[in-house]
Amino acid sequence: MTEIKAELVGNLWKIVVEVGQAVEEDDTLMILESMKMEIPITTPASGTVTQILVSEGEVVQEGQTVAIID
């Protein structure tokens, strides 16, 4: 199990994966918007998305777990 965490505070602009989707290392899972910049949240390992813990439009905090990959 790998917890994916936000690296900074921002508005969750877009979720680009779904639960059950297979992902490869460095795939983009979500896109944060912070100070008018788009910052991708990527996965550090290959696996399957088992949980998405946030919603589009939500403000996420630095270090907050946003998804889980198995």
C-alpha positions as MATLAB code, in Angstrom:
seq = 'MTEIKAELVGNLWKIVVEVGQAVEEDDTLMILESMKMEIPITTPASGTVTQILVSEGEVVQEGQTVAIID';
ca = [
       0.000    0.000    0.000;
       1.338    3.426   -0.985;
      -0.193    6.632    0.345;
      -0.034    9.523   -2.114;
       0.309   12.875   -0.357;
      -0.054   16.454   -1.526;
       3.259   18.288   -1.536;
       1.695   21.712   -0.986;
      -1.530   23.519   -0.146;
      -3.773   24.032   -3.159;
      -7.161   23.660   -4.768;
      -7.711   20.203   -6.260;
      -8.464   21.211   -9.822;
      -8.790   17.839  -11.543;
      -8.675   14.106  -10.777;
      -7.399   12.220  -13.818;
      -7.638    8.617  -12.547;
     -10.436    6.402  -11.214;
     -10.569    3.794   -8.459;
      -9.534    0.457   -9.940;
      -7.343    2.028  -12.608;
      -3.813    0.659  -13.090;
      -1.069    3.286  -12.960;
       2.650    3.288  -13.662;
       5.384    5.052  -11.704;
       5.311    8.838  -12.309;
       1.765    8.813  -13.796;
      -0.259   11.934  -12.955;
      -3.133   11.171  -10.580;
      -4.437   14.665   -9.887;
      -3.712   18.294  -10.641;
      -3.528   20.962   -7.946;
      -3.939   24.656   -8.659;
      -1.884   26.970   -6.488;
      -1.067   30.614   -7.194;
      -2.394   30.203  -10.766;
      -0.003   27.315  -11.446;
      -1.001   23.714  -12.188;
       0.997   21.222  -10.139;
       0.629   17.484  -10.876;
       0.417   14.905   -8.102;
       2.189   11.801   -9.398;
       2.540    8.267   -8.122;
       5.944    7.074   -6.873;
       5.155    3.436   -7.719;
       3.167    1.296  -10.132;
      -0.052   -0.307   -8.910;
      -3.813    0.034   -8.823;
      -5.702    3.025   -7.425;
      -7.702    1.616   -4.495;
      -8.950    4.849   -2.905;
      -9.332    8.503   -3.821;
      -9.724   10.462   -0.600;
     -10.473   13.945   -1.982;
     -12.898   15.606   -4.404;
     -12.411   18.086   -7.230;
     -12.680   21.653   -5.921;
     -11.511   20.687   -2.436;
      -8.630   22.557   -0.796;
      -5.922   20.080    0.205;
      -3.229   20.660    2.775;
       0.485   19.940    2.538;
       1.093   16.318    3.572;
      -2.575   15.335    3.263;
      -3.142   11.827    1.886;
      -5.120   12.193   -1.344;
      -5.075    8.636   -2.726;
      -3.946    5.085   -1.986;
      -2.240    2.779   -4.485;
      -1.824   -0.984   -3.988;
];
